[in-house]
Amino acid sequence: MQDLNGKVAVVTGGASGIGNALARRFASEGAQVVVGDIEADALERAVAELRASGAPAVGIVTDVTDPAQMQALGDAAVERFGGVHVFCNNAGVGGGGLSWEMPLSTWEWVIGVNMWGVIHGVRTFVPLLMQQAEAHIVNTASVAGLVAAPFMGPYNASKHAVVAISETLHHELAMVAPQVKVSVLCPGWVNTKIAESGRNRPEHLQEDDAVADGEGAELLRGLIEKGMPPEEVAGKVRDAMRDERFWVLTHDDEGDFWVDGVNARLRSLEARTNPQLGLPL
């Protein structure tokens, strides 16, 4: 998609991090923006900033694990702006620890947001995108959807699922609605608040997370704080949209932490050897 001027873009998880950077990038190119997020206060601030920049913008409090709320987000976009041209399935959370020690609530929470949120987004928004002469859906996965590092079982599982859903969708839309393009975003370390995503964990799924207050969490926060700025990620997504490119890997230089991990996995698959991380863990 070359021109966003006058188009309608919807972004989940759009009040902070990558989602907010995407919303601001689309707005800077003349798009009308609908932001969905579970945090009401952060959402209000994000929409106020978009409007202050001159962008037509609306915010809808959205829990992506609830299909009715995702449908309400789609309905609001159509009611306010008449349709949807770009949809970013971006909301996500993190949680980790040893796979056999994590409470089921952590598995349910992470997979509920990261995988089921994407499924609900696809079911709500793809039919809307198909009504346009050109449209684009961006699903936020992770490099953790391409290589499975330890202590990240629920996150890895959810992000591998997002990659698979996106690739399936790419083939399906190429057959039945080729004007709708698909990209899957697989970022490495990005400076966001994902390490603090427990702030939005629902009460009925509150249990002690295996790494929430441990050394692992501090290491993770340090790596994230040194990560790529979200604005740079948004620029890479926008480039992929222009090029109609499926894969969006933010960290693609040889020798990068995550690139080495992905390449090690591909080599072990090709050689039929046991998985090799290739990560400095």
C-alpha positions, 0 to 999 in steps of 0.5 A: 500500500503506497498511499495512506492519505485518507485511509482508515487504520486500526491498531490494537495495543495502540496506546503504547510501544510498537502499536502506538508507534504504528498509529502515529506513523499512519497518522503522519501519512494522513490516515484516520486512526482507530486505536484499541487498547485495554488500558483506558487512561493510556488510550485516552492519552494516545488518542489526545496526542494523535488528535493534537497532531491533527489526525482524525482519531478515536480510541476504543477500550478493547480486550482482544481476548473477547471476540465481542469487544474485537467486533465492537472495535471493528463496528466503531471503525466502520461507524466513525470512518466508513471502513477499514484499509489497514489492520494491525493485530498488535496487542501482546503480553509476555510471561515466562519461566520453566514450562512445567512450573508455570501456572496454567493461568500464565499459559491461558493469559499469554495464549489468550492475548497473543494467539486468540487476540489475533484469531479474533482480529482476523475473524472481525477485520479480514471481512472488512478489509476484503471490501476495499480495493486495496488493504493490508493486515499486519500481525505482530508475532516475534522472533520468538515465533521463529526460534524457541528460546528457553523459559518462554514456553507460552510466549514462544507457542503463541508467537509461533501460532501467529506466524502460522496463522499469518502464513495461512492467511497469506495463501488464503487471501492470495486465492480469494482476495488478492488485493488484501496483503498480509505481513507478519512482524517478527521483532527482536528486542524493542524498547517497549513495556512488554516486561510490565504487561502483568499490569493488565493481567485480569484478576481471574488469571492472577497467580505468581508468575515464574519469573515476574520478580526474579533475576530473569525479569531484570535481565529481560528488562535490561535487554528490552530497555536497550532495544530498538525504538518502536518508531524504527519498527513502525518504519520497517512495517511501513516499508513492508506494506509499500513492498507488499512484503510478508516477512518483517524482521526488524533485526536482520543483520548477521551477528545479531543476537536473534538472527544468529538464533534463527539461522542456527535453527534453520541449520539444525532443521536442514541437517536434521540435528537436534535444535541448537540455540545459537543464542548467548543464554 
